[in-house]
Amino acid sequence: MTWLDELAADTAALTEAGRVRFLREITPLPGARAMLDGKIYLNFSSNDYMGIAGDAELRRRFYEQYPDCSTPELAQSSASSRLLTGNTPAYTRLEETLSKLYNNRAALVFNSGYHANIGILPALAHSGDLILSDKLNHASIIDGMRLCDAEFRRYPHLDLGQLEKQLAARRAAFRRVFLVTESVFSMDGDAADLARLVELKKKYDCILVVDEAHSVGVRGPQGTGLAAELGVADEVDVLIGTFGKAFGSTGAYAIMAPEVKQFLVNHMRPFIFTTGLPPVILNWSRFVLEHCAGMDAKRAKLRRMGQRLRELFGDATTPGDSQIVPCRVGEDADAVAAAERFRNHGILVFAIRPPTVPAHTARLRFSLSAALEESAIEQIREAL
């Protein structure tokens, strides 16, 4: 058997198990709609939580700021890493805006949330250190831990009692201990007890890293995330946000002490050895960041819609009040069939299967957008 035959056999096995993945050509449309195979659906699978990515009027207002399209502020490439010639003025303005939003702490912008998560922990955590990570943290966090010289362990999802037992038993054996969690979890839509994590951080002298990818824009004052909503953002040592979801742009950022920022600039490999983001993207990110700060009504709308959908799904979903509402089905093939039934009712939602989620917990992941009408929840009810 050739290596290509082996790859084909793997695909056949995934197909047999109901887990094969393939690329679909989907056209995003205004109003949280999308076109697939010539049919228009209500889009419940996008991470455009605040409706910014699909807002054509907002894009028009952004470009109106630049009557001369040849301006370097609209350049589509930085053509260099940030440590050479790619650190354009747009980076400075964006990081200053972020700093003001987060109580004047230091901000550092990255090319993506994946870049951030595979770079921050390997730069900070070394041999003799320990990383304790929530079991359902994103794959990018897991990959970042695997790149570390530090030891890492995963504690049961949201079980801070078990986390404290690990800290009590093992903290003294390590130089530094990093506690790592998402705030709102990407597949279950539930949330970490960040206030309790801050207490554990202080009690056991740890470093707290929180990924707010699915929280920034959607939660907190001016969309600054769940930690800010709970009043503990300043206690989070490294707070990671993304522009690619609620803010409708590209890239990510981290909020931290100035000393941490300077260290990462010198030691974080995915930051050092990559081309910087284009000025047009950085300027758009700053524009939507400022725009999103005033979208409290839409944030409240998302909370209402999420609560109604959780009530509709009952025991099939998870506790929480976020804009991510899973409907657990169980087996992979059943989840694929359920997604097809929803598409037959004009609702675009996809099956999430292992290894993204644990075995026998395949689900439909309903991802709400403020661009949807609240009546869209009734359309889901009719399709059940």
N, C-alpha and C positions, 0 to 999 in steps of 0.2 A: 504493500500500500504506500503510495507517495504521500508527501506531506499535504498536498492539495486534497487527496482523498481523505486524509485524516480530518482536515478542516471541514470538508463536506459531510463527513460522518457526524461531526459534532453538531453541525447545523441540523442534520436529520434527527439527532437525538433531542435537540431543543424543540424541534417541531412536534415530535412525538409527545413530549412532555407538556406541550402547550406554552412554551416559554420563548419561542423564537421571536426576535425583534427585527424590525425592518424600518427603513426610512419612508415616511409618507410626505408627499408634497402638499402642504397646507398653506393657503393664502389667508393671512389675517385681515379682518375687515373691521370697520368702525362699529362701536356699540357692542363690544365683546362677542363678535361673531367671527366665524371662520369658514372658508370654503375648502371642502375635501371631496375629491372626485366629482366636481361640478355641482355639489349640493351645499347649501348654506346652513350652518348649525349655530346654535347658541354655544359659545365656547366656555366650557367648564374645566378646561385643562391647561389654561395659560397661567403664568405667574405674574401677569400684568394686573396686580391687585388693585391699584388705584386708577386703572384705565388710562394711564399716561402714555404707554407705548402705542396705543391705538388712537390717540387724540390728534387728528390731523390739524385742527385749529391751533393747538398748542405748538405743533411743529412750525406752522406758518408764522406764528408770533416770534418764535425763536429766530428764524431766518430773516425776519424783517429787521432785526437788530443790525444786520450786516448788509447794507445796500451794495457794497462792493464785494462780489463773490470771490474776488481774487485775494481777499485779505488772508494773511497767515492764520487768523483765528479759525478759519474753516478748512485748514489743511487736513488732508485725509490720511496723513502719515506723519509720525515724528521722526522716522528714518534713523533712529538711534536709541540706545538704552538711555535711561535717565541720567546715568553717571557720566555719559559722554555729552551729546548735544540734544538729547531728547527731553530734557526737563524744561519744557516751554513755560512761558508765563501763565498759561492756562492751568498748569498743575499748581502753581503757587496760589492762584485765586481760589481754586477748588478746595485745596487743603486749608486755606484760611477760613473759608465759609464753613467747612466741617468743624474746624476748631471752635468757632463761635457758637455753633449749635450744641457743642458738647463741653460747655463751661470752660472754654479756652485750653483744653487739653490738646496734646499734639495729635496730628492726623497724618496718615500716610496712605496714598492711593496705589492700588495694584491693578493689574490687568484683568483679574477675575477673582471670584471667591475661591475657586480651586487653587489659583496661584497663591492666594493668601494662606490657605490651610495646609498646603504642602510645603510652605516656606517658613511660616512663623515658628511653629513648634520645633522643627529641626534646627533652626537658628538659636533658639533659646534653651532647649532642653538637651542636656548632655549626659555622658556617662556619670553615674552616681545620682541621677535624678529619677523621679518617678512621675508618670502621667496617669491620672485616673480619669477615665472618660466614660460618659453615659453610653450604654450599649447601643442605643439607636442613633448615635451621632452620624452625621453624613459621611459618605465614602471618602470625601476629600480629607476629612479629619483623620479617618483611619489610615489613609495613605500617608498623611503627614507624620503620624505616629510611627509608622513602619520605617520612615526615613530617618528617624531619630536614633541617636546612640543611647538614649534613655530607655529604661524599662517602662512598659505601659501595661495597664490592666483596665478592663471595662467593668463597670458596676451595673447591676440591673437597672433597667430604664426607670428613671425618676425616683429610685429607691435611695434616698439620702441617709436612711438609717444604715443600710449596708455600706454606703460610702463612708460614713463615720466610723463604722467598725474597722474598715480597711485603714483609715487614717490613724485610729487609735493603736492598731496593731503594728503599723509599718512606718509611720511618719519619721520616727527617730533614726531609722536606718538609711535615710536619704538626705542629700544636701538640700535639694529643692523638690517640692511636689507641686505639680500643675493640675488643677481641676479644670476639666474641659467639658463644655456642654453647649448645645444649642439653646436658644431661648424658646422659640416656637419650633417644634420639630416638623420636618418637611413632609413626612409620610403620615404621621398620626395627628398632626395639628394640635397636639397638647403642648403644655408649657412647663418649663422647669421652675422650681421654687427658688428664684434667684436670691431672694432675701435670706433664705436658709443657707444657700451656698456661700453667701457673703459671710454669714456667721461662722461657717465651717472654715472658710479661708482664714479668718482672723484667729479662730481658736487654735488652728493647727499650723499657722504660719505658712500658708500656701499662696500660690499665684493663680488667679482666676482668669480663665479665657472663655469668653462667651461669643458664640457665633449667632448673630441676630439677622441672618440673611432673610428669614421669612417674617421678621418683625419690624425692621426699619421701614419707614414709610407708612406702615399700617397701624402701629401702636405708638403710644407715648406722645409727649408734648412736641409739636411740630414734626411728628413722624420720626422721632429719634429712637424709638424702640421700646421693648418691654422693660429693660433695665431702668430706663429713664422714667417710664410710667410708674414703676415701683419705687422710685427714688434712690436706686442703688447704682446708677451708671458710673458715678465717680469711684465706686469701690471695685469695679471690674478692671483688672489690670490691663487686659487687651480685649477690646470690644470690636468685633468684626461685623461690618455691614456690607451689603452688595448694592450695586446700581442696576443690576440686570433683572430685578424682579419688580418691586413696587415702584421704583423710580424710572423704569422704562428706558434704561440706558445700558451701558456696558462698563464693566470694571467693578472694583470693590475698594474698601477702605478699612483701616483699623484706627481706633482711638486708644491713646496710651500716654504714658509719661514721656517727656522729651528724651530722657536717657534711653528708653526702649526704642524709640524711633531712630535715634542715631545709631544704635547697635544694629538694628535691622538693615539700615541702609548699607552698613559695612559687611554684614554677614549673611543676609537672606538671599540664597542663590536664585530663586525664581524672580526676585526683584532686580538683582544685579545683572543677570544674564538674559535679559529679554528686552525687546524693543518697546519703548514707551507707547502709551495710548495716543491717538491722534488728537490734535487740538480741538477739532470739531466735536469729538466725543466728550472731552473734558469740559468744554463750554456748555454743551447740552446738559451734562450731568449737573453742573452748577445751576443752570437755569431751572431744571426740574426739581432740584433739591429745594430751591427757594420757593418754587411754586407749590410743591407738596406740603410745605410747612403750614399753609393756610387751608388744608383740606380736611379739617376736623369733621365736617358734616359727612363726608364720604367715609371717613374712618368709622364713624358711628353707624353708618349704613351697613358697612361690611360686618360689624359685630352683630347687628340685628339679623342679617341674612344668615350668618353662620349659626346663630342660636336657633333660628327657625329650621334650618336644614338638619341640625343635630336632633331636634325634637322629632322631625319627620323620620329619621333613620333609627331612632331609639337605640336598642341594644346593639345594633349592627355597627355603630360608630364608636368614637372614643370620647372621653370627657374633655371638655375644653371650651373655649369661646373664641377661637381664631377663625380666620378665613379659609383654612384648610380643613375639609370635612371628609374623612374617609368613610366609605361604605364597605365594610368587610364582607367578602363573599366566601373565602376559604380556599378552594382549589383553583389552580391556574385556568383550566379550561372553562370552568364555571364563570370566572371573572371575565374572560374574553367574550363569552356568550352574553353576559349581562351588559357589557359595554356596547355590543352590537344592538341589543334591544333598545338601549337608550338612544343610540344613533338613529334607529328607526323612528324615534319620537322627536328628532331634530336636536338632540343634545349630544354635544361632542365631549365625551369623557372616555378615558382609556384605562385598561387593566394595568395595575401595578403588581408585578409578580416577583418571586425570588430571582436573583439574590438581592434585589432592591429592598424587599421586605422578607421577614422570616418565612420558612416553609409553612404551608397551610394557612397563611394569612393574606393571600392574594385579595386585592381590593380594587374598588373604583375610587380614585382620589379626586374629589370635587374641589376645585380651586376657584374661589369666588373672586369676582372683579366688581369694583364700584361702578363700572360701565354697564353692568347688567341692571335691568329693571328688577325691583324686588318681587314682582309678579312671576319672575322666572322660576322661583321656588315652587310655584303651583304647577308649572310644566313638569318639573321633576316628580311631583306627587302623582300626576296623571300617568307618568311613565312607569311608576313602580308596580 
